[in-house]
């Protein structure tokens, strides 16, 4: 399920361009207000594949967009938004998360980013799009896929670019893990998943974005793409986010309507 949070600014405000870290903090504050035990579990532990003792990864199973405004200007490391409407979207298939988030959201009444307050005027539940075996998407936030390599005796992450043949496979394996968790260890009946970025777009644009999250530079793909294969995995990507670091605001995508 996907929630859209609408705000309206009477004057322009300026916040950091890379504000995903602030939004992550807001989410956990909302959860803490509603259910401190659940908030601590999600922040400190998260969901895992308990049936696999060799699986050490943890998933938070939610994703969110950056703040979106029609009136916006970028000034170096800052972004000016407003006056006018501002929107924030958050998505998760986990009812406990959405329920606690909504309760905290209603009790707080606004978003606080540093010294800037953004009052909430409306909260909307969005209809889920029709997911087909071939579905086209646009990125609301960059999609991260990486491989771990050795460098000078240390294990480091190498972020994959959209044209890397490994990109789609890393996203596929990540989606299978999320599906396992959401379905109590049951595998998808169909695990096909092919991901192709728009070659025409990539011929004109780099197709990547660099985001600084809490002092770490992260590179993600940011270009229109299509996926073919398992509807189960595609729906998991739509609800949880495609790729890695979804709970840090990466991998939120919008299904394109036919004719778009």
C-alpha positions as CSV (number, residue, x, y, z in Angstrom):
1,X,0.0,0.0,0.0
2,X,1.2,3.5,-0.8
3,X,0.4,6.7,1.2
4,X,0.7,10.2,-0.2
5,X,1.2,13.0,2.3
6,X,0.3,16.5,1.0
7,X,1.7,19.7,2.5
8,X,1.2,23.3,1.4
9,X,3.8,26.1,1.9
10,X,2.7,29.7,2.1
11,X,6.4,30.7,1.5
12,X,9.4,29.2,0.0
13,X,11.6,27.1,2.3
14,X,15.1,25.8,1.9
15,X,16.2,22.3,3.0
16,X,19.2,20.1,2.2
17,X,19.2,18.7,-1.3
18,X,20.1,15.3,0.2
19,X,17.3,15.1,2.8
20,X,16.6,11.4,2.8
21,X,18.4,11.0,6.1
22,X,16.0,13.5,7.7
23,X,13.0,11.7,6.3
24,X,14.2,8.4,7.7
25,X,14.4,10.0,11.1
26,X,10.9,11.4,10.7
27,X,9.6,7.9,9.9
28,X,11.1,6.4,13.1
29,X,9.8,9.3,15.2
30,X,6.3,8.7,13.9
31,X,6.7,4.9,14.7
32,X,8.1,5.7,18.1
33,X,5.1,7.9,18.9
34,X,2.7,5.1,18.0
35,X,4.6,2.0,19.2
36,X,8.0,2.3,20.7
37,X,8.6,-1.5,20.7
38,X,7.9,-1.9,17.0
39,X,10.0,1.2,16.2
40,X,13.0,-0.2,18.1
41,X,12.5,-3.6,16.4
42,X,12.4,-2.1,13.0
43,X,15.3,0.3,13.6
44,X,17.6,-2.1,15.4
45,X,16.7,-5.5,13.9
46,X,14.3,-5.6,11.0
47,X,12.9,-8.6,9.2
48,X,15.1,-11.5,8.2
49,X,15.0,-14.9,6.6
50,X,14.8,-16.8,9.9
51,X,14.6,-20.2,8.0
52,X,18.1,-19.6,6.6
53,X,20.8,-19.6,9.3
54,X,23.3,-18.3,6.8
55,X,21.2,-15.2,5.9
56,X,22.5,-12.2,7.8
57,X,20.7,-9.4,5.9
58,X,17.9,-7.5,7.4
59,X,15.1,-5.8,5.6
60,X,12.9,-3.0,6.8
61,X,10.3,-3.6,4.0
62,X,9.4,0.0,3.4
63,X,10.5,2.7,0.9
64,X,9.8,6.4,0.5
65,X,10.3,9.2,-2.1
66,X,12.1,12.5,-1.6
67,X,9.9,15.5,-1.1
68,X,8.4,16.6,-4.4
69,X,7.3,20.1,-5.3
70,X,6.3,21.9,-8.5
71,X,8.0,25.0,-7.4
72,X,11.6,24.0,-6.7
73,X,15.1,25.3,-7.3
74,X,18.5,23.7,-6.5
75,X,21.2,25.9,-5.1
76,X,24.4,23.8,-4.6
77,X,23.7,21.4,-1.7
78,X,20.3,23.0,-0.9
79,X,16.9,22.9,-2.5
80,X,14.2,25.6,-2.3
81,X,10.6,24.5,-2.4
82,X,7.4,26.5,-2.6
83,X,5.3,28.4,-2.2
84,X,2.6,25.8,-3.1
85,X,2.1,22.1,-2.7
86,X,4.7,19.6,-1.6
87,X,4.2,15.8,-1.6
88,X,5.8,12.9,0.1
89,X,5.1,9.2,-0.7
90,X,5.8,6.2,1.4
91,X,5.1,2.5,0.7
92,X,5.1,-0.8,2.4
93,X,3.2,-4.2,2.2
94,X,3.5,-4.6,6.0
95,X,0.2,-3.6,7.7
96,X,1.9,-3.1,11.1
97,X,4.3,-0.6,9.7
98,X,1.6,1.4,7.9
99,X,-0.8,1.3,10.8
100,X,1.8,2.6,13.3
101,X,3.2,5.2,10.8
102,X,-0.3,6.6,10.1
103,X,-1.1,6.9,13.9
104,X,2.2,8.7,14.5
105,X,1.7,10.9,11.5
106,X,-1.8,12.1,12.6
107,X,-0.5,12.8,16.1
108,X,2.4,14.9,14.9
109,X,0.6,16.9,12.2
110,X,3.7,17.9,10.2
111,X,7.2,17.2,9.1
112,X,10.2,18.8,10.8
113,X,13.4,19.0,8.8
114,X,16.0,20.8,10.8
115,X,14.5,24.2,11.6
116,X,11.9,23.9,8.8
117,X,8.3,22.9,9.5
118,X,6.1,21.5,6.7
119,X,2.4,21.4,7.9
120,X,0.4,18.4,6.6
121,X,-2.9,19.4,4.9
122,X,-4.1,16.0,3.6
123,X,-3.2,12.3,3.7
124,X,-4.2,10.0,0.8
125,X,-4.1,6.3,0.2
126,X,-3.2,5.6,-3.4
127,X,-4.7,2.9,-5.6
128,X,-2.3,0.2,-6.6
129,X,-1.6,0.1,-10.3
130,X,-2.2,-2.8,-12.6
131,X,1.1,-4.8,-12.6
132,X,1.6,-6.9,-15.7
133,X,4.2,-9.3,-16.8
134,X,5.8,-6.4,-18.6
135,X,5.5,-3.1,-16.8
136,X,7.2,0.2,-17.4
137,X,8.4,2.3,-14.5
138,X,9.9,5.7,-13.7
139,X,12.2,6.4,-10.7
140,X,11.1,8.6,-7.9
141,X,14.4,7.9,-6.2
142,X,17.6,6.1,-7.4
143,X,17.8,2.3,-7.5
144,X,20.9,0.9,-5.8
145,X,22.5,-2.4,-6.8
146,X,26.0,-3.4,-5.7
147,X,28.5,-6.1,-5.5
148,X,31.1,-6.6,-2.8
149,X,34.8,-6.6,-3.9
150,X,38.2,-6.6,-2.2
151,X,40.2,-3.4,-2.3
152,X,43.5,-3.0,-0.4
153,X,42.6,-5.9,1.9
154,X,39.1,-4.5,2.7
155,X,35.7,-5.5,1.5
156,X,33.9,-2.6,-0.2
157,X,30.7,-2.1,-2.1
158,X,30.9,-1.3,-5.8
159,X,27.7,0.4,-7.1
160,X,26.6,-0.9,-10.4
161,X,25.6,1.4,-13.3
162,X,22.4,1.0,-15.3
163,X,24.1,-0.6,-18.3
164,X,25.9,-3.2,-16.2
165,X,24.6,-6.7,-17.0
166,X,24.7,-7.6,-13.3
167,X,22.3,-4.9,-12.3
168,X,19.0,-6.7,-13.1
169,X,20.2,-9.9,-11.5
170,X,21.2,-8.2,-8.3
171,X,17.7,-6.6,-8.1
172,X,16.1,-10.0,-8.9
173,X,17.9,-11.8,-6.0
174,X,17.0,-8.9,-3.7
175,X,13.3,-9.1,-4.6
176,X,13.3,-12.9,-4.0
177,X,14.6,-12.4,-0.5
178,X,12.0,-9.8,0.2
179,X,9.3,-12.1,-1.2
180,X,10.5,-15.0,1.1
181,X,10.1,-12.8,4.2
182,X,6.7,-11.5,3.2
183,X,5.4,-15.0,2.6
184,X,6.9,-16.8,5.6
185,X,9.6,-18.6,3.6
186,X,7.5,-19.5,0.6
187,X,9.3,-19.0,-2.7
188,X,7.6,-17.1,-5.6
189,X,5.8,-19.5,-8.0
190,X,7.7,-17.6,-10.8
191,X,11.1,-16.1,-10.2
192,X,11.7,-14.6,-13.7
193,X,12.8,-11.0,-13.7
194,X,14.4,-9.0,-16.4
195,X,15.1,-5.3,-16.0
196,X,16.0,-3.0,-19.0
197,X,16.7,0.7,-18.7
198,X,15.6,3.0,-21.5
199,X,18.5,3.1,-23.9
200,X,17.3,6.3,-25.6
201,X,17.2,8.1,-22.2
202,X,20.7,6.7,-21.4
203,X,22.0,8.0,-24.7
204,X,21.1,11.5,-23.6
205,X,21.5,11.4,-19.8
206,X,23.9,9.7,-17.4
207,X,21.1,7.8,-15.9
208,X,22.5,7.9,-12.4
209,X,22.3,10.0,-9.2
210,X,24.8,10.4,-6.4
211,X,23.2,10.8,-3.0
212,X,25.1,11.6,0.1
213,X,23.4,9.7,3.0
214,X,24.8,10.4,6.4
215,X,28.2,11.2,5.0
216,X,28.4,8.3,2.6
217,X,28.2,8.7,-1.2
218,X,25.8,6.3,-2.8
219,X,25.3,5.9,-6.6
220,X,22.0,4.7,-7.9
221,X,20.3,4.3,-11.3
222,X,17.8,7.0,-12.2
223,X,16.2,6.4,-15.5
224,X,13.0,4.9,-17.0
225,X,13.0,1.2,-17.2
226,X,10.8,-1.8,-18.0
227,X,10.6,-5.2,-16.2
228,X,9.5,-8.5,-17.6
229,X,8.7,-11.7,-15.6
230,X,7.1,-12.6,-12.4
231,X,4.1,-10.4,-11.3
232,X,4.8,-11.5,-7.7
233,X,8.4,-10.0,-7.8
234,X,7.3,-6.9,-9.7
235,X,4.6,-6.2,-7.1
236,X,7.1,-6.7,-4.3
237,X,9.4,-4.2,-5.9
238,X,6.6,-1.7,-6.3
239,X,5.6,-2.0,-2.6
240,X,9.0,-2.5,-0.9
241,X,11.2,-0.7,-3.4
242,X,13.6,-2.0,-6.1
243,X,17.2,-2.8,-5.2
244,X,19.0,-2.0,-1.9
245,X,18.7,0.6,0.8
246,X,15.0,1.1,0.4
247,X,14.6,2.2,4.1
248,X,17.1,5.0,3.3
249,X,14.9,6.3,0.5
250,X,16.3,4.4,-2.5
251,X,14.4,2.4,-5.1
252,X,10.9,4.0,-5.0
253,X,9.4,3.8,-8.5
254,X,6.1,4.6,-10.2
255,X,4.4,2.3,-12.7
256,X,3.7,4.2,-15.9
257,X,0.2,4.1,-17.3
258,X,-0.4,2.8,-20.8
259,X,0.3,5.4,-23.4
260,X,2.7,7.3,-21.2
